[in-house]
Amino acid sequence: MTWPALLLADPSPCLRWLALRDLFRRPPDDPELAELAPLRETDPLVAEILALQDADGSWKPGALAIGRPGGSRVQMTAFALARLGFLGFDRSHPAMARAAEFLFSQQLPDGSWPLGTDEALTDGSSELPLKERYSMIPLQTAFPLRGLSACGYAADRRAECAYEWLLAQRLEDGAWPTGAAAGVHGYVAGYRRLAHSRWGCRSNTTGALLCLAQHPERRHSEPARRALDLLLGRETREAESLGVEVARMTGAEPLRGFFTYFARFDLALILSLCGRMGVSKDDPRLEDLLTFIRSLQGPYGLWEYRDRPQVSRWLTFDLLRSLSMLDQAGEWMGMEPRTPFRPYA
């Protein structure tokens, strides 16, 4: 038995539907897709999320995430949309439409979303004076925009305003900073440093790039390519982190952290970004990344997620989908030199 049989025999109707659509390229009128479509809402991965949605379209604090994001209704709703988008749902679903309208109703006139009191803390202490709190963190808008773009709202005029706000926070070198506190750039912890950016924060840069990569036009823009170029400049191979984001999107790993959300360098997420943005396989950094990822594939064609074995089929689907996107004649190559990075233990 190989991966096609394993994926198509999975109990999740969402995974079977996505595999048929994205890996086997079944047309929209395919009878198997039509049979699976109404079953997707009964998938426990989906039913659990939908059951927690409030009448106004939002998800209450603590419903799906813990830590700083868990205290914000806006961020909670953003994560719910991101998860549902990963599972194959879009703006045509009523629950997605209600959630999107809630997020847009909380959007500020400048296109951003409010920075919560807890999220603004510079060191986690609620006793800090106001001047020592962040006044801006790109992730305050990147997380809601990611959820919206994952469900098909990237080209909405209100979302476009959020994209413009994000681009306005970008540093001259193409990265996004930790944030701004008392008029200066925030400290960049070692695990979040970018090799070739003085003030660039890998977490905020990754968050902004995820939004750009889901936009039909901006994914090929210079800001998107420059951000990915910086991320590809980090030369590290962390097998234990492969698929962390897939595990979070399927509910197997908890959603936690704000600055620390992207603490682990997930190569499956990087490969997905490369596929969405059309990176050429001739890029030596991508070539080496592909060699490493393929070396981890098991004898039955699956990539194993050791901490949560139930994620392995989802991770395999995600990696195969990224590989199929790369096969569609990517044409862009970056120029950022590779710099070795040793992660924390």
N, C-alpha and C positions, 0 to 999 in steps of 0.2 A: 504494500500500500504506500502511495506517495502523497505529496501535499494536495493534489486536486481532490482525491477521494477523502482525505482527512478534513479538508475545509468544507466540502459539500456535505459531509456527514455530521458536521458540528450541530449541536442542539440549538444554537442561536440562529433564528431566522434572519436576523440582521446580518450576521456574518455570511450566511449562504447567499443572501440577496446581493450583498456588496461584492462577493467573489464572482458571482455570475455577471454582474454589471461591469466591474472594473478589471477583472482578470480574464474573463472569458468573452468580454465584449458583446454580451447579449443585447439585442436591440430593445428599445422601450416596450414594444408590444410582445415581447417573448412570453409565452404562456407560463413558464416557471417563475419568471419575475412577477407576473401578475398574480400568481398563486401565493407567493411569499409576501407580497406587499402588505396586505391587511394583517398578516401575522406578526409583523415587526413590532407593533404596539404591545403585543402580548409578551414580547421578549422581556425577561426579568431585568435585563440591563436598562431597558427603556421604561418599563412600567414603574420601577422604583423611582426614577427621576420625575416622571409625569405626576405620580401620586403626591409628590411633595410641593407641587406648584400651587401658589396662592391664587385667589380670584383675580388679583390685579396683574397677573402674569409673571410675578417675581417669585423668587425662592427666599425664604426667610433665613437670617443668619444662623449658621451652624447646621443647615440642612445637608450640605454636601461637602463642606470643607471645614478645616480647623485652622487655628492660628489667626494671623491678622486678616487674611481674606475671609475667614469664617465669620467675622463680625460685621461684614458689610453686605447689605441686601443687593447692591449693585454688582459687587464682585461675585457674589453667590450666583446671581442670575447669569452673569457672564460665563462662569464655569459650566453651568447647566447647559447653556447654548453650545458651548464648545464641545461638550460631551455628546450632545444629541447630533450636532453636525458631524462629528466623527462617526457616529453610528448610522449616518446616511439620511438624516432628516434635514429638511430645508424650510424655507419661508412659506411653502404651500401648506404646512401643517398648522392648524389653528393654535396649538400651544406655542409654537415657535413665533407666530405672528404676535401673540399677546406678550410674550417675553420681550420681543424686540421693541414693541411700543412702550413697554415699561422702561427699558433702558434709554430709549430716545427721550422719554419724558423727564429723565434725570440728567440729561446732557446740558452742559452749561453753554452760554451764548458763544464762547470762543471755540466750541467744538470738543472740549475735553469733558471728562467726568470728574466729579468732586473727589478730592483727596481726603479720605477718612481720617479721623483723629488718630486712631491707632496706627494706620498705615504711614502717617506723617512722622512718627517718632524716629529720631535719629539713632537711638540706642535701645529702644524698647522701654524706656522709663517714662511713666506718665507724669513724673514730677518736673520734667524739663520745662523751662519757660518757652513761651511761644516763639521767640526769635531763634531758638535752637531746633525747631521742627522744620521738616522739609516743606517748602512752599510748592514744589513741583517734583513729581516723579513720573517719568514716561509710562511706567506700568499702570498708573492710575487710569490711563486711557487705553493702553495697549490691550489689557485683559478684556474690557468690554467690547472693544473693536474686534478683537480676535473672535469672540463668541458670535458677534453679528456677522462678520465676514464668513465664518464657517457655515452659516445657515443661508447664505446667498444675499446678504445685505451690503456687500462691499461697495457696490456702485450706487447705493442710495445716497441722495444728496446730503443727508444728515451724517452718514458715515464718511462721506468725502470731506466734510468739515473736520471730522476727527482725524482723518489722515493728514490734513494740512496742519492741524495742531501738532501732531507727532513729528512731522517733518520740521516744524519750526523749533523743536527742542533738540534737533540733531547737532552734534558737534562738527567743527570744520573738517575733522579727519574722517567723518562718515559714521562714527559710532554714536550711541546714545549714552548720556551720563547716568550716574546713580540718581541724580536729582539736583535740586538747588536748595540750599539752606542758608539763610542770612546773606543771600546774594552771591554765594560761592558754590562751586561744584562739590557734591557730596563725596565722602571717602569711598574708595573702591577696594573692597576686601580682596585678599589674594586669590580666592577661588573664582572671583568674578572678573579678574583682570583680563584685558585683551592684549595680546602680545605687542601690538604696534599702535596703541592708543594711550595717551597719557591719562585722560579722564574717562575713557570709554568703559562702560559696565557691560559685561557679557549678558547678564540677566535682562537688563533693559533693552539691549541691542537685539537679543533673541526675541523678546516680546514684540518689539516693533516690527522685526522682520517677518514674524509669523503673520501679522496683519497684512503686510505688503505682499507676501507670497500668495495670499488668498484673493488678491484683487486681480481681475482679468487683464488689466493693463499695467498697473503699478508693479506687478511682479517682475516685469522686464525693465524697470526703470533703473537709473543710475544709483539712487539711494539704496534700493533693494540689493543690487549687485555688489555695491561697496560693503554693505553690512555682511553679506554672505562671504565676501572675500576675506573680511577680518575674522570671521568665525572659522573659516577653512585654514587660516593661518595658525590656528592652535593645533599643534601636532601631538596628539595623544590618542591612545587606543585603550578605552576602558570597557572591556567586555561586560563587566558586571552592571553597567549602566545602559546597555543596549535594550531599548524598549520600555524605559521608565515612563515615557509620555503615553505610550499605548496602554500601559497598565493603569495609569491614572484616568485615561479617557474611557476605559472599560470598568472602572470602579474597583479594580483589584488593589490599587495602591491609593492611599488617602491623598486628597488635595490639601496641601499645606504650604505655608510659607508665602512670602511676598518677594523680597529680594532673593530669598533662598529657593524660590520655586524652581529655577533652572540651575540649581547648584551642581547637580550631576550632569555631565556632558554626554547627552544621549545621541549616539551616532545614528540611530534610526531616525530621530527627528532631523538631524542634519541631512541625511540622505533624502528624506521627504522634501526638504526645502530645495535641495539640488534638483530633484525631479520636477517640482512645480515651477522652478525658475529657468529650466532649460540649460543646465550646465553641461558642457561638452564632456564626453568621456575621455577626451584627449587631455583634459586638465590632469596633470600628474597627481595632484592632491586627491582628486576624486578617484582616480585609477587605483591608488594605494588604499583608499578607504573601501572601495569595492572588493579588492582582494582580501582585506581583513574581514569584512562582513561575510563574504562567501566562505571563508575558512571556518566560520562558526556554524554553518548550516549542518544539521544532523543527517544521519543516513537515510531518513525517510523524507527528507526535504524540508523539515521544520527547523525553525530557530527556537531554541529553548529559552524560556524565561524562568530561571531556576527558582527564584523566590516564590513565584506564583505560577505553577505549571499550567493553570487554566488560561493564562495569557498567551501561551506559546502559539496557538493557532491564529490569534488576532495579530500577534507580532509578525508571524510568517506572512499573513495577508498584507499587512502594512508594508513590509520590506519588498514583497513581490510587486505590489502596486507602484512603489517608488522606482523599482528597477524597470518596470514597463514604461514609466514616464520618461526615464533616461534613454530608453531605446528609441524614443521618438525624435531623433535628430536634434539633440541639444547643440547649441552653437556658441555659447558664451564660455570664456575661460578667464579666470582671475589672474592677478599678477602678484598678490601678496605672498611674500616668502614664508615658508613653513618655519615655525619656531617650536622646539620641543617644550613640552609642559609636563611637569610632574604634579599630579593631583594630590590632595590631602589623602592620608591613609583612610 
